[in-house]
Amino acid sequence: MGSPLSLLVVESDTQEVFRLIREIKTHGFSPLYQVVSSWKDWEERVVEEDWDAIVCSMDWQDGKTPQDLLSDLREKKLDIPFIVVAKEAVLGNALQVMRAGAADIIEYSSLFRLPLVLERERRELVYRREKEITTNYLGDSLREIQFQKFALDQATIVSITDASGIITYVNEKFSIVSGYRKEELVGHSHRILKSDEKTLEEWKEMWEVIQKGRVWRGEIKNTKKDGTFYWVDTTIVPFSAQDGSIFQYIAIHHDITDRKLAEDQLTHDAFYDSLTGLPNRALFLVRIEQKISEYNLSSKGFPIVVSVNIDNFKRINNSLGNGSGDDILRIYAKRIESVSGSNATVTRLGADTFAVLVVDFLSLNEANDFANKLLDYLKEIIPYNGYEIYLTASSGIAAFGMAGKEAEDILKNAEIAMFHSKESKIGTVSIFSQTMQEKIHYQLEIQNDLKKAIERNEFVVYYQPIYDLKEKEIGHWEALVRWKHPKKGLVPPVDFIPMAEDSGLIVPLTKYVLDDSCLFVNEVSFVTDKVSVAINLSAEVFQHQNIFHWIVDVHNKTGIPFSSLQVEITESLAMKNMNETIPILSNLRDLGVKIALDDFGTGFSSLSYLEKLPLSIVKMDKSFLNNVVPGSKEALLLISIIHMAHDLGLKVIAEGVEDKTQFDLLADYKCDMIQGYLIAKPMALQEAKEFMQNFKPIS
């Protein structure tokens, strides 16, 4: 039979109660417990028994908080250990409960600690009650009983000093805890324990209290003989002679090291990053505020924040695993610290983003030089488990004054500048400007309006024709969505497509484009019976895996042939998960839907996956047409790509064709189709029908 334990559990979830009790029983306890699920239950049951401990969930809700329960215990003058269990996400709030008087905080992933803490708190509860009895007894019997009898209580740490503070007696427990032999302590003052955490003023106040014959209570941090420290909750009782003079003091100490360590750990977790040990965002903002205050007082130490984000870090986690990713982040943290110097504060803001607070620079140019030096160092190869890891980083700079006068504003603007670098050219440094702020506001407005735009049918699909060089006719079109904003006018796709992908709105938007494209096929088929429309698929839509069912449904509803539809995927989408990509594309191809690889040449451009994917068409990015003249290296590359695609049985579309010279070259190089402003800009449905009726082959 396990050790009996009287327990009050404050928890609304029955399953969590069973989980807690099961954990306690597995460690040899035989708990007798009651469950509190409401304030009314609490009022009735907290006074029913002499509970060994109270275990309270941070998720318990009945209009009262754990702090309210602690306050109620104090009002009822009940000394019961109060232990809080909390999820990792609310540990910051749990810290307030600790400060309100909780004995310990236990995270749900560390429930194995609960039985250990219960045993510790039960033991400390016995100690406290014995100490209270001892202390009260001492106070009542100061002139009646010899002080030596009280020092024999082995449940507490006891020391006796004379009026000047010289130790005249310590009990055995004092020696065990401190590591000093009795002979090494007697004859010395308590300074031998190097209690340095209190100021001289605090020690002076303590002496004033006890020299006036009053009892002093407080917490003291002492140093053991081996150099480690321990905390004691101390009560010092002065003894006075018949003339009123103090002639000696009895100090009763209770070891509270475990509780203090738990508090320190909780405080550390609230302000430091658990992975790198660097200050987290909360502490970093405090440091910025401190430097701002110092600068305002002395005009020295100009605060500048440099934000740093690792480019494409997800590929490390995806390829090597999250554990390896964590190792690389620790290496990055050390590198940033080594370059930043001792006067800087380095933080990990979260995920793969860091920041540095510097105060040694007199200008933004100096800060810019520092950021570039930092990025150059971070680019150096990282040897790791047989791999050579190469990563770049992008950076943003924001300075006090120009980028705001509050810590939150400066840090936010440094991150804005960093994101500007990533959008412009990864691996570079940008200094915050008001233009960036305006761009962010614009993007936020676009993001907020995006969902409403779908609901209000503010989107329209434009169609760009694709010219068949061999047949000399228009047989293909690409569907391109446009947003007609009621206030901002025509919003470019580059401004809203990424946001639609991030928010998941790209899924209904793509469905809308598919439906409209089918209407387009039916309308244009009256002009020509050779028509197909290409629809761009983002990774989000593809992963949704409904595109196959969408196309089948729209075929059944509209009757358009599957061959009139073409889906375009990017290289990055194709490479993301080949095991899932190939079956979906193969099913679409089996229906007769054409599969095109868009923007070929801007990604990995691997021949091996070109062979594996069930493609029909390769679309060459317009960058391949730059500087192309007969006989040039660029021309040879262009010819090679076209021949390679033909050898694989694929047709080639050249994008971005804008002049007749490019047209003639592509015709000579046996390119299959061209798309670009030379043929026509994207156009609405009615304009497209008129274009088809009036179109003449290009000669």
N, C-alpha and C positions, 0 to 999 in steps of 0.2 A: 504494500500500500504506500502511495506516495506521500510526500510531506503535505499536510493540510494547509490550505491557503484561503482566507476569507477575502473575496474579491467583488468589487462593484464595477460593472462594465457599462460605460455610457456609449451606446451605439444604436443607430436606427436600423442598420442592415443585419438581419438575423444570420445571413451567411458569413458575414465578417465576424460576428460573435463566435460562431462555431470555429472559424479559422483561428481566432485568438486563443480560445480555450484548448483547441487541439494542440497548438504550439506549446502551450504551458504544460499540458499533460505529458507531452513527449519528453519533457525534461525532468520528470520525476515528481511533479506536484500533483496534488489531489485537490483541485480548486472547488470551493463551495461559493457559488457566485449568484448574483442577482443582476438583471439587465435593466438599465434605465433607458427608455426610449422617448421620454417626454419630461418637461419641467415638473409636472405633477408627480411623476414617478420619482424624480430626484428628491423632491421635498420630503416624500414619505420614507424613502429607503436609505438616504444618506445617514439618517439618525437611528436606523433600526438596529445596526450592529456596530461593533468595534472593528471596522474594516482594516485589513492589512494593507490594502492599496486600492486606488481607483484608476482604471484604464479608460481613457476618453479618446474617441475618434475626432479628428479635426473636421470630419464630414458631418458630425452630429448636428442636427438643426431642429430647433423647436423654439425659435425666437430668442435663444440664448447662445452665447459663445462659451468656449472653454474658460475664457477670462472671467465670465460671469459666475461660472461654477467655482472657480478659485476664490473669487470675492465672497461667495456664499459660505465657503468653508471657513474663511477668516472671520466672517460675521458670527458664525456658529461656534467659533473657537475650536474647530476640529483639526487635529494634526494627523492628516492621512496623506501618504505619498500619492501624488497626482502625476500619472504618466500619460503622455500624449502619443498617439500613433497617427502618422500623417503620410500623405503621398508626397513624392519628391517635388511636385509642382508647387506645393503650398508650404515648403519648409521655411521660406522667408516669413510667412505669417506665424508659423509655429514658434519662431524665435521670440515673438512678442509674448506668447504663452509661457515660454521658458522664463522670460523676464518677470512675468506676473507671478511666478512662484512654482511652476511645474518642476517636478523632480528630474524629468528626462524627456527627450523627444526620440521616438523610434520611427524610422522610415519603413513603409510596408515591405520593401524588398529586404529589410534587415530584421525581420520579426524574430529571428533566432536569438536576438539580444534580449527580447522581452523577459524570458524566465530569469536570465542573469540579473537584469535590472530589478525585477521583483524581489529576488533574493537579497540583492544589495540594499534596496529600500526598506525591506522588512527589517534587515539587520540594523540599518541606520535609524529606523523608527524606534526600535528597542533602545538603541543608544541615546536617542534624543529624550525619550521618556525617562530613562535612567538618569540622564544628565539633568533634566528638569527637576526630577526628584532630588538629586544631589545638590543642585544649585539652590533650590528652595530651602532644603534642609540646612545648607550652609548659612543662608541668610537669616534663618530663624534661630540658629544655634551658635552664632558667632562668639558670644560671651559665655556659652554654657559648655561647649564640648571642645576638647583639644583638637587643633587643626590637623594633626597627623592622622586621625581616624578617617577623615574625608579623602585624604590623598591615596588611600588604599583601594579606591574603586578602580578595578582593572578594566572596566568597560570604557573608561575615558583616559585621555592623555592628561596627566596632572604635573604641574610644576609649582614650586613655591620659591618666592624670592624675598629678600629682605627689603627694607624701606628704600634702599638705593637701587634696587633692581638686580642685585647679585643673586644668582640661583643658589638656593640652599638645599633643595630637594627636587628630584624628578622620580616619577614612578617607572616601572619597567617598560610600560607601553610607550612612554616618551622616548626611551632609548631605542626600542625596536623601530619605531617610525622614523626617527631622526637619523639613526645609524651611528650616533655617538654613544660611547660608554658613559655611565653615570659620573665616573671620575673626570671625564673630559668636559662635562657640563657644569657640575657643581663648582662654584667659585668664579664663574663667568657670568656675564649678562646674556640676555637673549640675542645680543648682536652676533653671537657665534653662528646663529642660524641665518644671518644675512637676509633679513626681511626687507629687501630694497624696494619693493613695489610701492610702499607708502612714502609720502613726502615728509620732510622734517616737520612741516606744519601739522600734518595728521598725527605724527607721533607726539607732538607737543600737546595737541588737544586731548589725546588719550591720557597722558600723564596728568593733565589738569583735572580730568574727571576722577581718576582713581585716588589722586592725592587729596581730593576733597571728601574721600570716604564713600564715593558712589561707585556702583558696579558698572563696568564697561563691557560692552558686547560688540563684536565685529569679526571680520574675516581677515586672516593674515596669510600671506604666502611666504613659507619658509624654505630654506635650502638644506638638503640632507648633506651628510658628510661626503657622499660620493658625487656631489654636485647637482644631483637632480632635485626637483622641488616638490613640495606638497602643500596643500591648502588645509587650513584648520579654521573651524568656526570656534571662536574663543570667548570665554567669559572670565573676566578678571575681578575677583572679589577682594577688596581691601580689608585688613584687620586693624582695628585701632585699639590703643591702650586706654586705660581709664581716664587719662588726661586728654584723650581725643586725638593723640598723635598716631599716625600710621606706622606700624612696625613691621608688617609683612603683607604679602599678597599671595593668594592662591589663584592659579590660572587653570581653568578646565577647558581642554581643547577637544574638539571633535573633528576627525579627518573627513573632509568633504572634497578630496581631490577628484574622485570620479565625477562628481556633479560639475565641478569647475571645468574639468577637461571636456565634458559634454557641452557645456556652454561655449567654451572656446572653439570647439570644433564646429558648432552650429553657427557661431559668428563668422568663422573662417569660410564656411560653405556659403554664407550669405553674401560675402564680398570678394571671394576669389574663385577663379575658374578651376574646376576639379581636375580637368585634363592637363593643363599646363602650369597651374599654380600661380598664374598671373592675376592681377586685379581684374574683376569683371566690370561690366558696364556701370553698375551702381557706384562702385568705389572709384572708378575712373572719372566719373562726373564730379564726385566730391573733390578729387585731386585737381581737376580743372578749376573748380570754384575757388579752391585754396590759392592756386597760382594767380587767378584773376584778382583776388583780394590783395595778395602780396604786391602785384604789379600796380594796382591802384594806389597803394600806400607809398611805394618807393620808386615807381616807374622803372623797375628793374625786373628782368625775367619775363620778357614778352611771350605770352602763351600762344603757341601754335600747335594745332592738332594735325597729324598725318595719318590718314586712314589707308589701310593696306588690305587688299583682297586677292587671294590666290586665284589665278585664272584656271577655269576648267578643272577644278579640284575633284569634281564628282567622278572623273574617270579613274582617279586613284582608288576611291572606295569601290567603284564598280569592277575594276580589274584585279586589285590586290586584296580587297576586303576592308571593312571598317576598322579592324584592329590595326592594319598597316597604315590606314589613313590617319589614325590617332597618333601613331609613331611619327609620321611625317609632320603633323601639326606641332608636335613637341620640338622637333628639330627646327622648324620654322620659328617657333617662339624663341628658342635660344639664339638663333641667328639675328633676329630682330633686336634682342636685348644686347647682343655683343656689339652691334653697329651703333645702337642708340646712345650708349654711355650711361654713367651712373646718375646723371642729373635728369634723365628722361624717365617717364613712366610709360611702361608698355602694358597693353591690355589685350585680352582676347574678347572681342565683342560677341562672338558666337560663330559657330560653324567654321568657315574658313576666312573670317574677317578679323583683322587686328587693327590696333591704333596706337600711335605714339604721341605722347604729350611732351613737347620740347620747349625749353625756355632759354636756350643759349644762343639763339639766332636774332640778329638785329633787323633782318629783312626777309621778305618772302623768297628772294633769289637764293639766299643761303638755305632756307628750308627746302626749296626746290632741288638744290644741289644735294642736300642730304637725302631726300626721297629717291633721287636717281641713283645715288650711291647704294642706298639700301636695296633697291630693285635689282641692281647689277649683282649684288652679293647673293640675293635670294635666287637668282637665275643659275648659280653654280650647281653643278651636278651633285645630287645626293646619292651616295652609294647606300643601297639598302637591300639586304638579303639576296645578293647576287644581281640585283638590278641597278641600273643607273637612272635615277629619277630626275627628269628635267621639268621644272615648272617655272612659269613666269607669274608676275603679280602686277596688279594695277593699283595706282595710288591717287589719293585726293588730299589737298591741303586747304585748311581753313584757319584763319588767324583772328585773334581777338580784335574786335572793333569792326573790321571790314566784313567779317562773316558772323557778326553778332557779339553781344556782350554777356550772354548767359551760356553756361556750360552746355546745356541741351542744344542750343542753337549752333554753337561752334561745332560740336560733334556731328550733328545732323548735316551741316553744310559740308563738312569734310567728307562724309559718306556720299553726299550728292556729287561732289567733285570726283570722287573715286568712281562712281557709276558712270559719270560722263566720260572718264578715261576708258572704261570698258566698252562703252558704246562707240567711242571714236576710234580707238586703237588700243587693243589690250597690251599690257606691258609698259604703259606710259604713265606720266604724272600730269595731273590737272590742278590748277589753283582755282578755288571757288570764285565765281563771279555772279552778279545779279542775274545775268542771262540764264545761267543754269537754274537758278531758283524759279525764274519765270517759266522755263521749260518744264520743270517738275510740276508747277501749278497747272500748266496746260495739260500735262499727262494725267494728273489727278482728275481734272475736269472731264477729260476724255473717258477715263476709267469709270467715273461715276455715271456718265451719260450712256455708257455702252449697253448696259442691260436694258435701259429704257428704249434705246434705239431699236433693239430687236423686237421689243413689245409693240413699238409704234410703227414698225415696218419702214424704218428710215433707210434701209439698205437697198441698193439696186445693183443688179449684175450687168457688167459690161462684157463685151465679147470682142476679142482680137483675132482677126483672121490669120491663118497659116497657109502659105502658098506652096503648092506642090510643084517643084521645078520640072519634074518629068511630064506630069499630066497637064501642066500649065493651067491649073485651076485651084479654086479655094474649096478644099474638102474638109478642113479641120479648123476648129476655133478653140480658143482658151477662155474659160469663164473667169472673170476677175471681179471680185466684189468691191463695191464703192459705198461709202457712207455719206449720205447727204444730210449733214447736221443742220438743224433748223437755225442755228445762230452762227456757227463757224463755217458754214458752207461745206464744200467737198473736203472731207478729211482723208489724207493719204493713207493707203493701207499700212505703210510702215509705222504709222502712229497708233493704229488700233489692233492690227492682227496679233502682235506679240502679247498685248493685254488680253485679247480674247482667248489666246492659248493659255495664258497663266491662270485666267479665271474660270476656264472650262466652258466659256460661252462660244468657243470655236465650234463646239459640237452642234448646237442648234443652228449656228450660222452656216456651217457646211451643209447641213440638211436643207437649208433654205436655198443655197446655191445649186444643189443637186436638183431640187424641184423646179427651180427657174430654168435650169439648163435643159430639162426635158421639155418644158414649154417652148423653149427656143428651137429645139430640134424639130418639133411639130410645126412651128411657124415657118422656119426656113426651108423645110422639106417641100413646101409648095413652090419654092424657087428652084431648088436642086435636090436630087435624090441622094447626092453624095454629101453627107454632113455628119460630123461627129464633134462632140464637145469634150474638152479636157477639164477636169476638176482637180484642183490642188488639195492634197490631204496633208494635214499636220500630224505630228506624232500623237497628239491627244485624241484626234479623231480615229486614227488607226488603232491605237491601243483600246479605244472604246469597242472595237471589233463589231460594230453594228453596220459598217459600210456595206458589207455583203448583203445583209438583209434589206438595207435601204434600197440598194440597186434592184434587188428582186422585187420589192414592193412597188417601186416606181415603174418598173417595167410592166408589172401586172395592171397598174392603174392607168398608165398612159399608152401602153402598147408599143412604145418605141423599142427598136431592136437594141440588144445589148452592145452590138458593134458600134452604135452611135455614141457610146460613152467611153471616156478614157480617164483613168486616174493617174495623177502625177505625184510621185513621191520624191523626197530629197535623198541624197546619199546618207546623211546622218540618220534619217528615219530608217532607211534600209538596213544600216549597220547596227541599229540599236539592239534588236533582238531577232537574229536571223531565224531562230527556231520557230518564232511566232509569225514573222513577216512572210516567209516563203509560202506556208500553207494558205494564208489568206489571199495572197496575190495569185497563187495557183488556182484557187477556187474561182476568183474573178476572171482570170484568163480562160478557164474552161467554159465560162458562160459566154465568152466572146468579147469581154471588156478588154480594151487595150491598156497596157501598163507602160507608163513612161517614167524614165529617171530624169528628174529636173535638175538644172544647174550643174550638169556633169563637169567635173574639173575643179570645183570649188571645195571639195571635201577630200575623202581618202583616195578616190579614183583608183580603186583596186580592181585589176582585171579578174581576180579570183572570184569576187562576189558578183561581178557582171555576168560571169558564166553561170552562177548558181541561181540568180534571180530570174523569175519568169517574165522577162521584159519584152516589149514590142518596139519601143522607141527610146533613143537617147537624145536628150536636149542639151546641146552645148551652151555653156554660159557665154554671154556676149564678150567677156574678157578675152576669149580666144581670137576675136577679130581685131584686137588692138595691134597696130603696126604690121599687119599682114600684107606683104607684097610678094609677088612671085619670086621663088628662090630663097626667101628668107627662112630663118630657123622657125619663126612663128608659122610660116606657111607649111613647112615640113611637118610640124607638130599637128597642125589642123588636118593635113592629108592623112597622117598616121591614125588619128582618132577616127576619121570617117571610114578608113579601110578596116580598122579593127572592129568597128561596130558592124560593118557589112559582113565581115568574116563570121561574126557571131549571129548573123541573121537579123540584125536590128536595123531599123531606119534611123536617120539622123535629122534632127531639127536644129537649125542654127538660130539662136535668139539674138535680138538687138541689132538686126540688119537695118541700117539707116541710109545707105547710099548705093548707087548703081554699081560702083566699083566692087564693093563687097559682094553684091548680088552676082556679078559676073564671075568673080573668083570662086565663089561657092558652087556655081553651076559647073565651072571647069573641074572642080575637085570632086564632082559627083555627089554633093550633098543632096539629100532627098527633099527637104522642105526648109523654108525660111519663115521667120516671124520677126516683125519689127515695124518701125514707123515708115519704112520704105513702102510697105504694103498698106498699112493703115494703123491708126491708133485704136485703142479699145473703144467700142461704141455700144450704144443702147440698142435694144431689139429692133425698133423701127428703122433706125439708121443702118443697122446691119442688113436688113431686108433690102433696103434701097441700094446699099453697096453691092449686094449680090446681083441685083437686077442690072446694074450698070457696069459691072466689073468686066475689064478686058485683060487678057493675058499680057504679061510683061515681056517685051521683046528686047 
